[in-house]
Amino acid sequence: MDKLNYTSHELAARIGKAPKDFTKKDIIDFIISEEIRHVNFQYPAGDGRLKTLNFVINDAAYLDEILSCGERVDGSSLFPFIEANNSDLYVVPRFRTAYIDPFCELPTINFLCSFFNKDGEPLSSSPEYTLHKACEAFTRSTGLEFQAMGELEYYVIAPDDACYPAVDQKGYHESAPYAKFGEFRQLCMNYISRTGGQIKYGHSEVGNFTLDGKIYEQNEIEFLPVNAEEAAEQLIVAKWIIRNLAYQNGLDVTFAPKITVGKAGSGMHIHFRVMKDGINLMQKDGALSDDAKKAISGLMELAPSITAFGNTNPTSYFRLVPHQEAPTNICWGDRNRSVLVRVPLGWTSKKDLCAQANPNEKSGASYDTSQKQTVEMRSPDGSADIFLLLAGLAVAFRHGFENPNALDVAAKTYVNVNIHKDENKAILDSLNVLPDSCAASADCLEAQRAFYEKDGVFAPTMIDGLIATLRKFNDRTLRADIGNDQAKILELVEKYFHC
C-alpha cells in the first residue's frame, strides 16, 4: 500500500502528496475544489508563542496574491529587538507546513510562515530562519542531517472528583480511572497527527497531586525524529492544539516547568540523532558511535548557555534541582536519568523480541533496530523557544564535530552511576553545574555567544535581546530566597503559568 494513503495528515491524504512536495498550485486547486474561504498565516514571535493572521479569500486572484507575496506585519510588536521606526516585515507561507485548521467552524487552511525584511531577504534574527541557518551550517560542516524529536510534558488541571484517586507522584503510565485525562490526551494526539505531527506515543506521567480542590495530572506526548526544522514546527503547533482543546473542554493546561515543591516538574526533553543518506549514525557495531559522542561533547561544552534558549523563566530553575529526575550537573551516561544527556536503551541485543513475544511469528525476521537509537537532552522545559533551542543544539553538535578533542571531552564527562548518591559525592563534586537562574544563564550566553554567532547563525542583535530579557527577571538569588516556600512558588508559577 502506498505509504501516503496511510497517512493521518488530513491535507496530505486529500491532496495525495507528501507535505514536502506541496506546491502553490496544489494548495490553490484544493482550496477552490473544496470551496474553502479562509486562510490563516501563523508564525512564532519573540515570546515563543504562535501568532495568527486571518484572511478571507475574496477571489482566486487574491488567493494567488497572498500565497505568492505574503503580507506585511509590524515586527516591533512581534520581536523586542526590532525598532518601531523601521519595523515592517513580510510573512510568507511555507507550503509544506499547510494543514486544515481543526478548530475553525468554517473550513480554513493554516500555514506556518517565514519572515523577510524590506529588502526581501530572510530576517536574520527570526526564530525559524535562525534554526534553518543552524541546520545548514551543521550539514555544511559535517555532511550530516540533524534530526530531533520532542517530549511535550504538561499538567491538566480540573476540579477534583475524589473518585479513584491516583497515588501521589506515581502516575507513570497509569490507566483510567486512576488517570483522568487519557481520553483528552488521545484527542490531542488525534488533532496533532491530523495537522502533520509525527507522534510516537502518549501516556500519563509521574506527576499527579491534588491542591486546593483541584486535580493536577501530568501527561506526555512524544514525537518521532524528523528534520529539526520540522520538529520545531510540529512542537509549536502541538502546544497550540493542546491549549485550544483544553479551552474547548473546560480544562486548564500548563507547560510550566514547576508547579510546587516536591512534585514532578514538566520538561521538554529533546532526543536527537544524526543521519547520512537516511541512515542513523548513532550506533556502530551495536554500541554508541563516535559520531554520537562528538555530538554529545558539544552539548557538554555549550550546556551552560543552552539554558538561555531552553529554560527561559525563573520557574525553570525550580525544576533543575537534585533528586527530581531533572539534571543539575553537566555529564552524560547510558540509561541514566540523573545526568544531563541520557543514552536511552537502544535495541542492541540483536534478539528477535517479536518472535519471543509471539510464538506464531517466525524468528529471524529482519528489522534494522539501529535506526531507533537516539540521545536525549534533559534540561529544556516548556518555556523554551523551540526554534532557538533546536538551533542552539545544532550549534553545539557542530562544535562537537569540529573540536579535535571531542572524544576526550565525551570520555571525561561520562558517568555510569547515580551521581546523587552519597557514595558518589566525589564524582558529583568534579562535574560542572548548570546555571541556577535566568541571570546566570544570561551570563553563560554572554560568555559563549561567539559559538552561536559563528558563520552568522545567531544574529548579534538577537543574542543581545535574549541576554537583556533574561537579566530583566532579576532572579540571581531567587531560588535561594524562596527556598521551599510553597505559597511563594505558587505565586511565581501563576505569574509564568502560560509559558
Residue, then its C-alpha position, 0 to 999 in steps of 0.5 A: m500500500d502506498k505509504l501516503n494513503y496511510t497517512s493521518h495528515e488530513l491535507a496530505a491524504r486529500i491532496g495525495k502528496a507528501p507535505k514536502d512536495f506541496t506546491k502553490k498550485d496544489i494548495i490553490d486547486f484544493i482550496i477552490s475544489e473544496e470551496i474553502r474561504h479562509v486562510n490563516f498565516q501563523y508564525p512564532a514571535g519573540d515570546g515563543r508563542l504562535k501568532t495568527l493572521n486571518f484572511v478571507i479569500n475574496d477571489a482566486a486572484y487574491l488567493d494567488e496574491i497572498l500565497s505568492c507575496g505574503e503580507r506585511v506585519d509590524g515586527s516591533s510588536l512581534f520581536p523586542f529587538i526590532e525598532a518601531n521606526n523601521s519595523d515592517l516585515y513580510v510573512v510568507p507561507r511555507f507550503r509544506t507546513a499547510y494543514i486544515d485548521p481543526f478548530c475553525e467552524l468554517p473550513t480554513i487552511n493554516f500555514l506556518c510562515s517565514f519572515f523577510n525584511k524590506d529588502g526581501e531577504p530572510l530576517s536574520s534574527s527570526p526564530e525559524y530562519t535562525l534554526h534553518k541557518a543552524c541546520e545548514a551550517f551543521t550539514r555544511s560542516t559535517g555532511l550530516e542531517f540533524q534530526a530531533m524529536g520532542e517530549l511535550e510534558y504538561y499538567v491538566i488541571a480540573p476540579d477534583d472528583a475524589c473518585y479513584p484517586a491516583v497515588d501521589q507522584k506515581g502516575y507513570h503510565e497509569s490507566a483510567p480511572y486512576a488517570k483522568f485525562g487519557e481520553f483528552r490526551q488521545l484527542c490531542m494526539n488525534y488533532i496533532s497527527r491530523t495537522g502533520g505531527q509525527i507522534k510516537y506515543g502518549h501516556s500519563e506521567v509521574g506527576n499527579f497531586t491534588l491542591d486546593g480542590k483541584i486535580y493536577e495530572q501530568n501527561e506526555i506526548e512524544f514525537l518521532p525524529v524528523n528534520a529539526e526544522e520540522a520538529a520545531e514546527q510540529l512542537i509549536v503547533a502541538k502546544w497550540i492544539i493542546r491549549n485550544l482543546a483544553y479551552q474547548n473542554g473546560l480544562d486548564v493546561t500548563f507547560a510550566p516547568k514547576i508547579t510546587v515543591g516536591k512534585a514532578g516538574s514538566g520538561m521538554h526533553i529533546h532526543f536527537r540523532v544524526m543521519k547520512d543518506g537516511i541512515n542513523l549514525m548513532q550506533k556502530d557495531g551495536a554500541l554508541s558511535d563516535d559520531a554520537k559522542k562528538a555530538i554529545s561533547g558539544l552539548m557538554e561544552l555549550a550546556p551552560s548557555i543552552t539554558a538561555f534558549g531552553n529554560t527561559n523563566p525563573t520557574s525553570y530553575f525550580r525544576l533543575v534541582p537534585h533528586q527530581e529526575a531533572p539534571t543539575n550537573i553537566c555529564w552524560g551516561d547510558r540509561n541514566r536519568s540523573v545526568l544531563v544527556r541520557v543514552p536511552l536503551g537502544w535495541t542492541s541485543k540483536k534478539d528477535l523480541c517479536a518472535q519471543a513475544n509471539p510464538n506464531e511469528k517466525s524468528g529471524a525476521s529482519y528489522d534494522t533496530s539501529q535506526k531507533q537509537t537516539v540521545e536525549m537532552r534533559s534540561p529544556d522545559g516548556s518555556a523554551d523557544i523551540f526554534l532557538l533551542l533546536a538551533g542552539l543544539a545544532v550549534a553545539f553538535r557542530h562544535g562537537f564535530e569540529n573540536p579535535n578533542a571531542l572524544d576526550v571531552a565525551a570520555k571525561t564527562y561520562v558517568n555510569v552511576n547515580i551521581h546523587k548518591d552519597e557514595n558518589k559525592a566525589i564524582l558529583d563534586s568534579l562535574n560542572v553545574l548548570p546555571d541556577s537562574c535566568a541571570a546566570s544563564a544570561d551570563c553563560l550566553e554572554a560568555q559563549r555567544a561567539f559559538y552561536e554567532k559563528d558563520g552568522v547563525f545567531a544574529p548579534t542583535m538577537i543574542d543581545g535581546l535574549i541576554a537583556t530579557l533574561r537579566k530583566f527577571n532579576d532572579r540571581t538569588l531567587r531560588a535561594d530566597i524562596g527556598n521551599d516556600q510553597a505559597k511563594i512558588l505558587e505565586l511565581v508559577e501563576k505569574y509564568f503559568h502560560c509559558 
